[in-house]
Amino acid sequence: MHRSVIERARNAWVYRGQKRPAFALTPAPGQESVWDYPRPPAYVPDPRPVEIYAGERLLARSEQAIRVLETGSPPVFYLPPEAFDQALITPAARRTFCEWKGEAEYFDVQGSEGRITNALWRYPRPTAEAKAIAGWFGAYPSLLRCFVAGEAVRAQAGGFYGGWITDEVIGPFKGEPGTGHW
């Protein structure tokens, strides 16, 4: 993608985590506001156990996740490829582009009740800033059952973003109705 297009997309973001906007909820002890997360995103190792199921099938398990923290969005947990049952994963045709991470490729998953389309994604050749997640997989909790330290993850609204909502994060979150201008 042309550098000027990327810069224009990066500069369009109004909120960048330096100051929590007035509409943001105030976190209670033990919580994080997604409005305190930076932009460009931070890549933070997380040792908590993470499990991902495709229906009733265990798709992935790891204690070496990386949480991607980006202003306005719940964290996305990325897991290393070896955490996944590769026999359940098939490359898909879908591709998307993130101005912070680069081009993502998608994967279908064979669940206990059939194929789940575009359920996983990864950045095989991310930007230099996102090299920590090169080749690691993100998963849509709207399509898969995801757990962090035993807590069931709730999906981020809107269908495009793959944020993982747990009790520790508060919003409002990008993707909810009326948030298109963020």
C-alpha positions as CSV (number, residue, x, y, z in Angstrom):
1,M,0.0,0.0,0.0
2,H,1.3,3.5,-0.8
3,R,2.9,5.2,2.1
4,S,0.7,8.4,1.8
5,V,-2.4,6.3,2.1
6,I,-1.1,4.6,5.2
7,E,-0.1,8.0,6.8
8,R,-3.5,9.5,5.9
9,A,-5.2,6.5,7.6
10,R,-3.0,6.8,10.7
11,N,-3.5,10.5,11.0
12,A,-7.3,10.2,10.8
13,W,-7.5,8.7,14.3
14,V,-8.7,11.4,16.7
15,Y,-8.0,9.4,19.9
16,R,-4.5,8.1,20.6
17,G,-4.6,7.1,24.3
18,Q,-2.9,10.2,25.7
19,K,-6.1,11.5,27.3
20,R,-9.2,9.6,28.1
21,P,-12.2,11.2,26.3
22,A,-15.2,12.5,28.4
23,F,-17.5,9.7,27.1
24,A,-15.1,6.9,28.3
25,L,-16.0,5.0,31.4
26,T,-13.8,5.3,34.5
27,P,-12.1,2.0,35.4
28,A,-12.7,0.5,38.8
29,P,-9.7,-1.2,40.6
30,G,-8.5,-4.1,38.6
31,Q,-10.0,-2.8,35.3
32,E,-8.4,-1.1,32.3
33,S,-10.0,1.5,30.0
34,V,-9.5,0.9,26.4
35,W,-9.1,4.7,26.1
36,D,-5.9,4.5,27.9
37,Y,-4.4,2.1,25.4
38,P,-2.0,3.7,22.9
39,R,-2.1,4.2,19.2
40,P,0.0,2.8,17.5
41,P,-0.8,-0.3,19.5
42,A,1.2,-1.9,22.2
43,Y,2.2,-5.6,22.1
44,V,2.1,-7.0,25.6
45,P,3.0,-10.6,26.6
46,D,0.3,-12.3,28.7
47,P,1.1,-15.5,30.6
48,R,-2.6,-16.4,31.5
49,P,-4.0,-19.6,30.0
50,V,-5.9,-19.0,26.8
51,E,-8.2,-21.6,25.2
52,I,-10.1,-21.4,21.9
53,Y,-12.8,-23.9,20.9
54,A,-14.4,-24.4,17.5
55,G,-17.8,-25.7,18.7
56,E,-16.8,-28.5,21.1
57,R,-13.3,-29.0,19.5
58,L,-10.3,-27.6,21.3
59,L,-8.6,-25.5,18.6
60,A,-5.8,-23.9,20.6
61,R,-4.3,-23.7,24.1
62,S,-1.4,-21.5,25.2
63,E,0.1,-19.7,28.1
64,Q,2.1,-17.4,25.9
65,A,-0.3,-15.0,24.3
66,I,0.4,-11.5,23.2
67,R,-2.3,-8.9,23.9
68,V,-2.5,-6.1,21.4
69,L,-3.7,-3.0,23.1
70,E,-5.1,-0.3,20.8
71,T,-7.0,2.9,21.7
72,G,-10.8,2.3,21.8
73,S,-10.8,-1.4,21.2
74,P,-10.8,-4.4,23.5
75,P,-7.5,-6.3,23.4
76,V,-6.9,-8.9,20.8
77,F,-5.1,-12.0,22.0
78,Y,-2.6,-13.5,19.5
79,L,-1.3,-17.1,20.0
80,P,1.7,-18.8,18.5
81,P,1.1,-21.2,15.6
82,E,2.2,-24.2,17.7
83,A,-0.7,-23.6,20.1
84,F,-3.2,-24.5,17.3
85,D,-4.4,-27.9,16.0
86,Q,-3.2,-27.2,12.5
87,A,-5.3,-30.1,11.1
88,L,-8.4,-27.9,11.8
89,I,-7.1,-24.8,9.9
90,T,-7.4,-24.1,6.2
91,P,-6.2,-20.9,4.4
92,A,-9.0,-18.6,3.2
93,A,-9.1,-16.1,0.3
94,R,-9.9,-13.1,2.5
95,R,-7.2,-10.4,3.0
96,T,-7.5,-7.1,4.9
97,F,-5.1,-4.2,5.7
98,C,-4.4,-2.5,8.9
99,E,-2.5,0.8,8.8
100,W,-0.6,-0.3,12.0
101,K,0.0,-4.0,11.4
102,G,0.0,-4.5,7.6
103,E,-1.8,-7.1,5.5
104,A,-3.7,-9.9,7.3
105,E,-4.5,-13.3,5.8
106,Y,-7.5,-15.3,7.1
107,F,-8.2,-19.0,7.8
108,D,-11.3,-21.2,8.0
109,V,-11.6,-23.6,10.9
110,Q,-13.2,-27.0,10.9
111,G,-15.4,-27.0,14.0
112,S,-17.3,-29.8,15.6
113,E,-20.4,-28.7,13.7
114,G,-18.8,-27.7,10.3
115,R,-16.6,-25.2,8.7
116,I,-16.3,-21.7,10.3
117,T,-15.3,-19.2,7.6
118,N,-12.6,-16.5,8.3
119,A,-12.4,-17.4,12.0
120,L,-8.7,-16.7,12.4
121,W,-6.2,-14.3,10.9
122,R,-2.5,-13.5,11.1
123,Y,0.0,-11.0,9.8
124,P,2.7,-13.1,8.0
125,R,4.8,-10.0,7.2
126,P,3.7,-7.2,9.6
127,T,5.0,-3.7,9.8
128,A,8.2,-3.3,11.9
129,E,6.1,-2.0,14.8
130,A,4.0,-5.2,14.9
131,K,6.8,-7.8,14.4
132,A,6.0,-9.3,17.9
133,I,2.9,-10.9,16.3
134,A,4.4,-12.0,13.0
135,G,2.8,-15.4,12.1
136,W,0.8,-15.5,15.3
137,F,-3.0,-16.1,15.1
138,G,-5.8,-13.8,16.2
139,A,-9.3,-15.3,16.6
140,Y,-12.8,-13.9,16.4
141,P,-14.7,-14.6,19.7
142,S,-17.9,-14.0,17.7
143,L,-17.2,-17.2,15.8
144,L,-15.2,-19.3,18.3
145,R,-15.5,-19.9,22.0
146,C,-12.5,-18.1,23.6
147,F,-11.4,-18.2,27.3
148,V,-8.8,-16.2,29.2
149,A,-7.9,-17.8,32.6
150,G,-11.2,-19.6,32.5
151,E,-13.3,-16.5,31.8
152,A,-15.5,-16.7,28.7
153,V,-14.7,-13.9,26.3
154,R,-17.4,-11.7,24.9
155,A,-17.1,-10.5,21.3
156,Q,-16.6,-6.9,20.3
157,A,-19.6,-5.5,18.5
158,G,-19.7,-4.7,14.8
159,G,-18.3,-7.9,13.3
160,F,-15.1,-6.4,11.8
161,Y,-12.9,-6.0,14.9
162,G,-11.8,-9.1,16.8
163,G,-11.5,-7.6,20.3
164,W,-11.8,-9.9,23.3
165,I,-14.0,-8.4,26.0
166,T,-13.4,-9.7,29.6
167,D,-14.4,-8.2,32.9
168,E,-11.0,-6.4,33.2
169,V,-11.7,-4.0,30.2
170,I,-14.2,-1.2,29.9
171,G,-15.2,1.1,27.0
172,P,-17.3,2.1,25.3
173,F,-15.7,0.0,22.5
174,K,-15.0,0.8,18.9
175,G,-17.6,-1.1,16.7
176,E,-20.6,-0.4,18.9
177,P,-23.5,1.7,17.3
178,G,-22.5,5.3,16.9
179,T,-18.7,4.7,17.0
180,G,-17.9,4.9,13.3
181,H,-16.3,8.4,13.7
182,W,-13.6,7.0,16.1
